[in-house]
C-alpha cells in the first residue's frame, strides 16, 4: 500500500501543483500577480511548517495507516478549496477564451511552441537544470544522513527536524522578504539567487567536505527554491496568453523536471559503476550546472520583456485612446493647439486684476504684452514698420515673402508675432523655415521669463522643425518652465526631433528631473465644476480648476512622452494606451512592463502617476474644456446678476 501511495504522489503530485499554479496565473494580471503570488507562497510555506510539525509529533504516536487517513482528509480539503477558487474566479478573460475557441485559432503543440519561442525554451532549460542540481544535492545529503544516523527512529527524527527547520526558515523569508524582493530585485534576480547559492555551496562542499556543510547547502537550496525562486518562476508565465500556458506549462513543469531527475539519476549510476567519490564529483557537477543556469537566467529577462511587449501589442488594437506625440511637424498638432490656445486666452481674460481697458476692441488684430507694444507703435520700429503695420493681409503676404533663410533684424519681430491672434500661424510657418539659422534667438525667447506666455508656448513648435542637438538642448531647458503648457509643448517638440534625428542625445538626469517636476507640481482637480453655492463670485477660481484639471489629464501623457525620449517609444505608447483601458489584464500588463524595464530612479519618479490599477482618466480635448469654461462663465454671471437683483435698495 505504501508503494501505491508513493507512486500516486510521485505521478499526480507535480500535476496537481502545476494545475494549481496555472489556475493562479489565469486568475491574475502580471502586475497583481506580484503581490498575490507572494501571499500564496507564504500560505504554502506555512502549510509546510504545519506538515513538518505533524510528521515530527505523530511519527512516534500514531500508526502509519492513520497518517494515511489524515493525508487523505487533507487532500479532500484541498479539493474543496480548489473548486471554490474556480467558482469565484472573475471572468476577466472571457474575450481571450472566446478567441481561443475560434476556429481560426488552431491549437499549438508544446513541441511547436518550444521550437518557435526562445523564451519558452529558456524556461524549459531552467526547470531541467534546477531539477538536476536539486536531485544531485538531495542524493549527496541523503547518503551522508544515512551514514551519520542509525536507521529507524533517529533517522526519521532527523529528517523531520531538518524539513521543519527548512519550512520555518522559508516562512520567515517569505513573510519578511517575499513581496519586497519581487518588487525591488525583479524576477530574474530572485531566480538567479538559487544557482548562485548552489555554486557557493558547492565550493564550500569541496573545500570543507562533510555532513554539516552538505546539510547547509541542501537546506539553503530548499529554502530558496520554496520561497523566492518559486514565486518569481511562476510570475514568468503571466505575460503568456492562456492558449500558450495551457499548451506548454504542464509539459515544462512536469516533463522537463522529470527529465532533470532522470539525468541526475543517470549521472549517479555512472559514478557508482566507476566507483568514484560521488560527493566530490557531484559537487563539481552542481557548480558547473549552476554556472550554466545563470547564463540561462540572464537570457530570461529579455524574453520576459518581449512577452510583455507582445501582450501590450495584442491589446493595442482594441484601444481607441489618444496616442503620444508622433513623428510629424507643426501641422500635425495645429488644430489641437489652436483649440487649447483659445481656451487659455479666454481663461486669462476671466482672471481677477485683468485690465480690460488695455485690451483691443472686438475684431482688433493687435496682440498683448510686449508684442502689443511693438504692434501699436510701428513708426518707432523703422525696419519692422512694414511687417507690423497692421493690415492682416499685408502682413501675411510680407511673412510669406520674407527671406528668413538667414537672420535679419526682422527675426525678432516675427517671434513677437507668435502672440498675434490672427497672424501667429503664418509667423510660425516662417519661423519653421528659419529655425535652423535662428535657433539661438528662439531658445533665448523660450527661456526668457519676461517673454509673453503665448510666445513661449508656441516657440517649441518652431524648434521642432530643426532636428539639431542645439534645438534639443534648448527644449530641454524649456522643460523647466513654470507653466505646464510650455513644458508640454517642449516635450512634444523633443519627441518630434528625436524621431527625426536618432543621434540626438537626451540627458538621463534631465529626464528624471523633468518627471520629478511634474510629481511636485501635480495639481489634483478631479471634481465637478459648479458655481460657488455661497454666492461669492469665484469665477477665477473655477477657471483655475478647469486649467488644473486639463493639466492633470495631460500630465501623464507628458511624462510618457519624456520617457519615450530615453526608452523604446512604441512600447511606451502601447503602455500609455493600456493604462487608460478598462480591461484589468491590459492595465496590469502595462504596469508590469513599466516596473520591469524602468530603471529604479525613473520608476520611483514615475510611479505616483501610474501605480494604481484603476483605469486612468482619458485626457479631454480642448474643445470639451472650453465648453466647461463657457458653462462656468454663464453660471458666474447668472449668480452675479441674481445677487444684484436680490440686493435690498435704500430705505
Secondary structure as the mmCIF struct_conf table of DSSP 4:
data_model
#
loop_
_struct_conf.conf_type_id
_struct_conf.id
_struct_conf.beg_label_comp_id
_struct_conf.beg_label_asym_id
_struct_conf.beg_label_seq_id
_struct_conf.end_label_comp_id
_struct_conf.end_label_asym_id
_struct_conf.end_label_seq_id
HELX_RH_AL_P HELX_RH_AL_P1 UNK A 2 UNK A 27
BEND BEND1 UNK A 28 UNK A 28
HELX_RH_AL_P HELX_RH_AL_P2 UNK A 30 UNK A 58
TURN_TY1_P TURN_TY1_P1 UNK A 59 UNK A 61
BEND BEND2 UNK A 62 UNK A 62
HELX_RH_AL_P HELX_RH_AL_P3 UNK A 64 UNK A 87
TURN_TY1_P TURN_TY1_P2 UNK A 88 UNK A 88
TURN_TY1_P TURN_TY1_P3 UNK A 92 UNK A 93
HELX_RH_AL_P HELX_RH_AL_P4 UNK A 94 UNK A 100
TURN_TY1_P TURN_TY1_P4 UNK A 101 UNK A 101
BEND BEND3 UNK A 102 UNK A 102
TURN_TY1_P TURN_TY1_P5 UNK A 103 UNK A 104
BEND BEND4 UNK A 105 UNK A 105
HELX_LH_PP_P HELX_LH_PP_P1 UNK A 106 UNK A 109
HELX_RH_AL_P HELX_RH_AL_P5 UNK A 110 UNK A 116
HELX_RH_AL_P HELX_RH_AL_P6 UNK A 118 UNK A 148
BEND BEND5 UNK A 149 UNK A 149
TURN_TY1_P TURN_TY1_P6 UNK A 151 UNK A 152
HELX_RH_AL_P HELX_RH_AL_P7 UNK A 153 UNK A 185
HELX_RH_AL_P HELX_RH_AL_P8 UNK A 187 UNK A 207
BEND BEND6 UNK A 208 UNK A 208
BEND BEND7 UNK A 210 UNK A 210
HELX_RH_AL_P HELX_RH_AL_P9 UNK A 211 UNK A 224
HELX_RH_PI_P HELX_RH_PI_P1 UNK A 225 UNK A 229
HELX_RH_AL_P HELX_RH_AL_P10 UNK A 230 UNK A 235
TURN_TY1_P TURN_TY1_P7 UNK A 236 UNK A 239
BEND BEND8 UNK A 240 UNK A 240
HELX_RH_AL_P HELX_RH_AL_P11 UNK A 242 UNK A 250
HELX_RH_PI_P HELX_RH_PI_P2 UNK A 251 UNK A 256
HELX_RH_AL_P HELX_RH_AL_P12 UNK A 257 UNK A 273
TURN_TY1_P TURN_TY1_P8 UNK A 274 UNK A 275
HELX_RH_AL_P HELX_RH_AL_P13 UNK A 278 UNK A 316
TURN_TY1_P TURN_TY1_P9 UNK A 317 UNK A 318
BEND BEND9 UNK A 327 UNK A 327
HELX_RH_3T_P HELX_RH_3T_P1 UNK A 330 UNK A 333
HELX_RH_AL_P HELX_RH_AL_P14 UNK A 334 UNK A 350
BEND BEND10 UNK A 351 UNK A 351
TURN_TY1_P TURN_TY1_P10 UNK A 352 UNK A 353
HELX_RH_3T_P HELX_RH_3T_P2 UNK A 356 UNK A 358
BEND BEND11 UNK A 359 UNK A 359
HELX_LH_PP_P HELX_LH_PP_P2 UNK A 360 UNK A 361
TURN_TY1_P TURN_TY1_P11 UNK A 362 UNK A 363
TURN_TY1_P TURN_TY1_P12 UNK A 369 UNK A 369
HELX_RH_AL_P HELX_RH_AL_P15 UNK A 370 UNK A 376
HELX_RH_3T_P HELX_RH_3T_P3 UNK A 378 UNK A 384
TURN_TY1_P TURN_TY1_P13 UNK A 385 UNK A 388
BEND BEND12 UNK A 389 UNK A 390
HELX_RH_AL_P HELX_RH_AL_P16 UNK A 392 UNK A 401
BEND BEND13 UNK A 405 UNK A 406
TURN_TY1_P TURN_TY1_P14 UNK A 409 UNK A 410
HELX_RH_AL_P HELX_RH_AL_P17 UNK A 411 UNK A 416
HELX_RH_3T_P HELX_RH_3T_P4 UNK A 417 UNK A 419
TURN_TY1_P TURN_TY1_P15 UNK A 421 UNK A 423
HELX_RH_AL_P HELX_RH_AL_P18 UNK A 424 UNK A 434
TURN_TY1_P TURN_TY1_P16 UNK A 435 UNK A 437
BEND BEND14 UNK A 438 UNK A 438
HELX_RH_AL_P HELX_RH_AL_P19 UNK A 439 UNK A 447
TURN_TY1_P TURN_TY1_P17 UNK A 449 UNK A 450
BEND BEND15 UNK A 451 UNK A 451
HELX_RH_AL_P HELX_RH_AL_P20 UNK A 453 UNK A 463
TURN_TY1_P TURN_TY1_P18 UNK A 464 UNK A 465
BEND BEND16 UNK A 468 UNK A 468
HELX_RH_AL_P HELX_RH_AL_P21 UNK A 469 UNK A 478
TURN_TY1_P TURN_TY1_P19 UNK A 479 UNK A 480
BEND BEND17 UNK A 482 UNK A 483
HELX_RH_AL_P HELX_RH_AL_P22 UNK A 484 UNK A 500
TURN_TY1_P TURN_TY1_P20 UNK A 502 UNK A 503
HELX_RH_AL_P HELX_RH_AL_P23 UNK A 508 UNK A 521
BEND BEND18 UNK A 527 UNK A 527
TURN_TY1_P TURN_TY1_P21 UNK A 533 UNK A 534
HELX_RH_AL_P HELX_RH_AL_P24 UNK A 539 UNK A 564
TURN_TY1_P TURN_TY1_P22 UNK A 565 UNK A 566
BEND BEND19 UNK A 567 UNK A 567
HELX_RH_AL_P HELX_RH_AL_P25 UNK A 569 UNK A 579
TURN_TY1_P TURN_TY1_P23 UNK A 580 UNK A 580
BEND BEND20 UNK A 581 UNK A 582
HELX_RH_AL_P HELX_RH_AL_P26 UNK A 584 UNK A 597
BEND BEND21 UNK A 598 UNK A 598
HELX_RH_AL_P HELX_RH_AL_P27 UNK A 600 UNK A 610
BEND BEND22 UNK A 614 UNK A 614
HELX_LH_PP_P HELX_LH_PP_P3 UNK A 615 UNK A 621
HELX_RH_AL_P HELX_RH_AL_P28 UNK A 622 UNK A 646
BEND BEND23 UNK A 647 UNK A 647
#
